[in-house]
Amino acid sequence: MKVYISATLRSFFGRNNSIEVSKNTIKEMLEDLTDEYPESTKILYDDEKKLRQFIQIFVDGDNRTNSKYWDVEIPDNKEVLLLPAVAGGAPVNSIIPDERRKAVFFDDAEIERFGRHLLLKDIGVKGQKRIKAARVAVVGAGALGSPVIQYLAAAGVGTIKVIDFDEVKLENLQSQVIHTSRDLNRPKVASARDKIKNINRNIKIEAENIRLEADNIVSEIDGYDIVIDCTDNFKARYLINDACVLCNIPLVFGAIYQFEGQVGIFNLEGGPCYRCQFPEPPQAGLVPSCSEGGAISPLPGIIGSIQANEALKLILGIGEHLDGKLLIIDSLYLTSRILKIKKKTDCAVCTKDAKITRVEDFDYEDFCGLREVEEEIPIEGFTPEELTKRLESGEPITIVDVREPHERAILRFPNAIVIPIGQLSRRKNELNPEQDTVFICKEGKRSVLAINTLREAGYVGRMYNLKGGLDAMKDLIFPHEGAWL
Amino acid sequence: MDEIIIDLEAYRKMETAAKDGYPHESCAILLGAGNVISDIKIIKEGAGSCMAESFYQIDPLKLYEIEKETERRSQKIIGFFHTHTFCEALLSDEDKNYMIPEMIYVVLSLTETTVNRLKGYKKETENERIKEYEVKMI
């Protein structure tokens, strides 16, 4: 058969305008062409070896691009055309409708305040009006929420809702720069509200001191233009993602861990959602949260600032977005990469036949492995008080510390055997099965995983978990032990 | 920044096509050599070609027809032109997905009253990186 090569594709086919192929089907023809012209593979197929979207195959004026035609025999006298589909669309527009923008006015003080935005051709008066008309919900007023809330307020977002159930603790001040020493023990949303007011009193602030759950999230976020996820746990991420999909609200996602951070935009105009990339959470206890694993102080500033910038770009309808992409930044080695996220055809929440149609019907606790279920062999545990008593009574007991070496450098548990969780199975012989063994970690979650790991490895000794981990115990015994550095 | 050169007469044709098509997008085939656009072939709506407010598409068979015609005239297709109405002359994800490597893509943004910005792009074959080009008129 004779194959006509479009002038736009010829540089990949030795500049030939037509090629004679001694094969009878489209499938064989494509194989023959790529064998003869290896360069053509790049233009014909994508990274997943699928025919590129713009490649079209015609036989006798009929489109035969669909692979169902590829094994059909083509008579010798027919010419096959290899042509490109030339098409395109407009970039994403502002998510703020024009009617809302037009209803916004500025006073003289606002013209002065936002002067540097007004100077930018891509923002100008129209863009600033869009920012003022925007309603943004920020979930989490912690490390990521700090820069997000402050930059949205400084940029002039008209309505900001801040949702957080927690209070400000001393350990938060290392990275949660919206709070200060004066805010200790106050609800984080109250502290955030005060900071927003200090930036701009004209902003409408809604501070919700609640924990988002399946039965309240929809009413909390419905009606907002964007939701920004600044939380630090998987249950909240899935809950927020699902609610955003069901309420049709774009989600700006952010996460940090140690030196690495991630930012992405999900659910924008039917684009992929968080579940498309992460259909299931990791096993409970396997991946420490930011509060357990730590994060370098400026990292949430970097990631949160990008989240705020992405949100503003969506409001303004300018630039390129992280829509359907995940930006991963390593602040230790200053590298970054962008993962493309494809919409999953069998996604549990964002497809036409989605299993999840109401967040209330989905068990997030169970999905994220947080429910304390009745196990076949339940894990027994000691409270910090019970363990203290046993230690003080001098009963023989083995303490196994499963934390990583750098964690132990902060707080040592006297006379504990140190076995990081990854080494437990092969080092189980170091334990005495005749003696009670208590497993300890920072929050009492990894220690449960450690017990289960040893059970699976066939260890039969009596094992106990320290409930709440060392965080719950440190005030009881350590202050006078001098274990703190 | 590397350059794309457009013959002034070809640019005027682009402007006219853009205004005539407004509020729908307009598109055309770019003719010339290397990075120099000497003429354009405007695509009219019909058969498999369509223009909407946020979408355009050229029927591959129409392109085939034009290729035959340009070859007869010893002209060369070097890329494609299209407009963005109501938004910036930036490539959308859809634009990027349909880009043929090493072809020139020129995008003109316009509103009801103003022709705003003209931008040029090319996708590289090797790493599929999209490079912006400075557009100059002669």
Interface residues (C-beta under 8 A of the other chain):
Chain A: Y4 S6 A7 T8 L9 S11 F12 N17 K42 I43 Q53 F54 Q56 F58 G61 L81 L83 P84 A85 V86 A87 G88 G89 A90 P91 V92 N93 D122 G317 I318 G319 E320 D323 G324
Chain B: E25 C27 E53 S54 F55 Y56 Q57 I58 P60 L61 L63 Y64 E67 T70 E71 K76 I77 F80 H82 H84 T85 F86 C87 E88 L90 L91 S92 D93 E94 D95 N97 Y98 M99 I100 P101 E102 M103 T125
